[in-house]
Amino acid sequence: MNFEEFINTIKDTIKDYLPEEYKDAEVNLLENRKLNTHYTGLTVTRKGDTLAPTINLNALFENYGQQTENNLASVMEEVASVIQHTPGKFDIGRVMDYDRVKKNLFMKLSAAEKNADILDHAPHIIKEDLAITFHIMLDQSEAGAATTMIKDQMLEAYGVDLQQLYQDALHNSPVIAPAQIENMGEVLGRMMLEDMKAAGAPAEVIQEMEKDMQETSRDNPMTVITNDRSTDGAAAIFYPGVMDQVGERLNGDYFILPSSVHEILVVPDDGNISFRELKDMVKEVNRTQVAPEDLLTDQVYHYDTADRIFEKAGTFAERKKQKEAEKGISADKAADRLPRSEKRHKTAEMSL
C-alpha cells in the first residue's frame, strides 16, 4: 500500500472505528505546515466542535511500513482513540485573552532559514541563525502536549509588542518547562539503569552499577541541556541565567552543539578539541542520527563567560584573534612611550 492509498483508506474508513456520535462528522485531509515539518493531516470534526486534533498521517505511514491489514486495523484504532480523547469544545479566551495567554507562554527553538516561510507570519527573536518562537501550552498529559503557535495577527490582537511577548515568555518558560542541566554520563547511566530494572536485574547488581556510573560520569566532558519534558528543550539554553549557570559548572567558556530541537550539548572550551572538529561531528550526527523534523542546525556556537556573549564558534575565534592583536598593538604603543633607558631595560628583560 502506497501513501496515497494509505491516507485515503484512513479517510474513508475512520468512522467505522468511531462511536455513533461521529456518524455525521466531517472528515478532511489537509496539508499542515509547522516548524521543521510539513505533513498531510487528518481531522474529524463533529457539528458544534470548536477543536479537533490534526493527525500526522506521514508519521503513521512511516510506522506502518509494509505491514498487514491486521496492523492497519490497529493504526485505525490508534487514530480513533486520539480523536475521541481530544475535547471537542475549546475556550477561545485561552488564546485570545493575553492576561491568560502569558501564563501559558513558552518558547521553541528552530533553524531560521529552514522555517523562513513560517517566521514571515509569526513573531520571533533571532539568535545568530536560530529563531525563538512563542507558543501557548493548552494542555499537558501523558499522551503529550496540546499547543498552538502565536502568529502576527494574534500578537496584534493582544496589543503587546514583540519585546513584551519575549520578556513574558522568558519569565514563564522555566515555569512550564523547567531547564534540566546534566552531565552526559549521568543521562546515559540513568537510561541504562532503567533498562536494567525493566529487564529484571537483581537489586545488588543495579546498586553496584549505579556506583560505578557515578564515578565514570565525571569523566564525560559533555553536558546536556533540555527541559523536564525532554521535548522542544533546546530553547532552555536561552532561559534567564542558564548560560552563566553552565559556565559556573564548567569553570569557563564552552562550545554549544545543537543536538536537536529537543536538547543542546555543551563541551568545555579547554583546548582539547577545536570548533571545526565539533562542527564536523555535528554534521555527521545530523546526517545519520537525527530525524529531519528534529533537526536544528549544523552550526557550533560558543559562550564567552567573561563577556557573556553567545555567538557562532567561528565568530568567537575571529573575535579572540582580534582582541589578542589589539593587546599586542597596545603593548607596542606602551613600549614606545617609555624613556630610552627603560626601553633598553625592557628589551633586556624580554631577551632573558
PyMOL commands that set and color helices and strands:
alter all, ss='L'
color gray80, all
select helices_A, chain A and resi 3-17+20-22+57-64+69-84+93-96+98-104+116-119+152-158+162-176+184-198+203-217+233-238+242-250+275-288+292-294+313-337+340-351
alter helices_A, ss='H'
color red, helices_A
select strands_A, chain A and resi 26-34+37-45+55-56+105-111+124-127+130-141+144-149+179-183+223-227+254-260+263-268+301-304+309-312
alter strands_A, ss='S'
color yellow, strands_A
deselect
rebuild
show_as cartoon
